[in-house]
Amino acid sequence: MRDPRLMGAAVVALVCACGQEATSGKAAPAPLEARPTAPAAAPSGPAVATPAGSPGDTCRSWAELDPATLPPLPETPYTATFDRVWRTVLEKHFDPTLACKDWPALRAEYGAKLTAVADAPAAYKVMNDLLETLGQSHFKVVPPFSGAEPDDKAGGPARVPVHVRMIGEQLVVVDPKVGGVASGVPAGAALVKIGDKTAEALIERARSEAMRPGEVAYHAAFEAGRALSCQPGQKRSLTYLDPGAGDTSVTKDVTCVTPPGELVSLGNLRDLPTTVEHRMLPSEGSGGKKIGYIAFNYWMLPMVERVKAAMTDLRGQGMEALVLDLRGNPGGVGAMSIPVARLLLQESGSLGKLQFREFAQEFNVTGDPNAFAGPVIVLVDEGTASTSEIFAAGLRDLGRVRVAGARASAGAALPSLLERLDNGALLQYVVGDYHSAKGTVAEGDGVAPDITAVETRADFVAGRDPVLAAATAAFDSKSP
């Protein structure tokens, strides 16, 4: 990502299910290849009946609230930005009751806290604490980049060529290379420090960011990714436990590289390196089936033709079953899910519904008689989010795929907008709610795997992929 102001929120900003984008106070229309359904009923009075924990609970709708009638907030250097964040959520959240919260009271409570902050980071924490009261994903204020960070600490468009995930209580190198560029760090190494940031501190920060226990691994990988980002050619010091030397502590300076892949931009998200990988898998452990494998790292519309080409090539090689690897795919533009799903559906179906404040939108997929009809297993992990979750949950509820993983997906499936504020900060906020055709909710608990595999650090040291192995073995059993 070329804009350093987005580095701290690269994953957060990409987990938008609907692909909407805004650079001003007005939201762009959703580019979904979906058909809107009847408008949702607008609130007709000051209160609406809403289930908020027990039958009969009544929650106040704030749809008609005039902010001009509220008492003024205390004057601080950050009050205007805070008020813009509060008003945006008031006006654009899909739920006019705002999760049954007293939104004006929270404005007064958190606005008053700005008088006690010592600096801008503390002020932005107050804003994010306000957003966290909603208990939903896809709410984040990202401060403007000051350009004041020292070069050896600043992030950038490049990265240390390793992929890191939280396995157990450690940050483990699950892939020691990026785009074919080897880091020299062994697979399965447990990171102790990235630059001047300890793994312990990164995990602790992840715990503080997570709203639910299942989110910790997701946030830990994100925090590690931030620490691993850097400028091209810059070196980043890694300290790790070397599994090939009895877990002796080793420190190594690793040169940062620019991730490979065709660069795609979407609004404020610039030059995302997109990749599509495909191959035939070895037949061992698959019951003799010819199994194809496809993985891609974002849901961006220009990637559709590459995914189609991968499917065509694999089918030309006699593919009988497919593994679609969405591990680490944080989402992107929801519209891409429609043509990709059509590659797998011979009959028409719905991947689910997005409920916005004033209307609903279906992820309708027109069936293709020539679509691939063999069994499909989708791989997920804690980095599988948003559009990836909608795709997996929707196709599973249609009976078309099974899901495999060591744990549930991220549970961050709400559609959102990304908006630049007047002072250069970025605000991401929820605008819709998602349910699959059968009512499945991916937000919160995520998409739980049907086929569960246990991952250990030893697996990565040995170069094993237990989730992929479990998926290929499952093709020998009953499948959709």
Secondary structure by P-SEA (a helix, b strand, c coil): ccccccccccccccccccccccccccccccccccccccccccccccccccccccccbbbbbcccccccccccccccccaaaaaaaaaaaacccccccccccaaaaaaaaaaaaccccccaaaaaaaaaaaaaccccccbbbbcccccccccccccccccccbbbbbccccccccccccccccccccccccccccccccaaaaaaaaaaacccccaaaaaaaaaaaaaacccccbbbbbbbbcccccccbbbbbbbbbccccbbbbcccccccbbbbbbbbcccccccccbbbbbbbccccccaaaaaaaaaaaaaaacccbbbbbccccccccaaaaaaaaaacccbbbbcbbbbcccccccbbbbbbccccccbbbbbbcccccaaaaaaaaaaaaacccccccccccccccbbbbbbbccccbbbbbbccccccccccccccccccccbbbbbcaaaaaacccaaaaaaaaacccccc
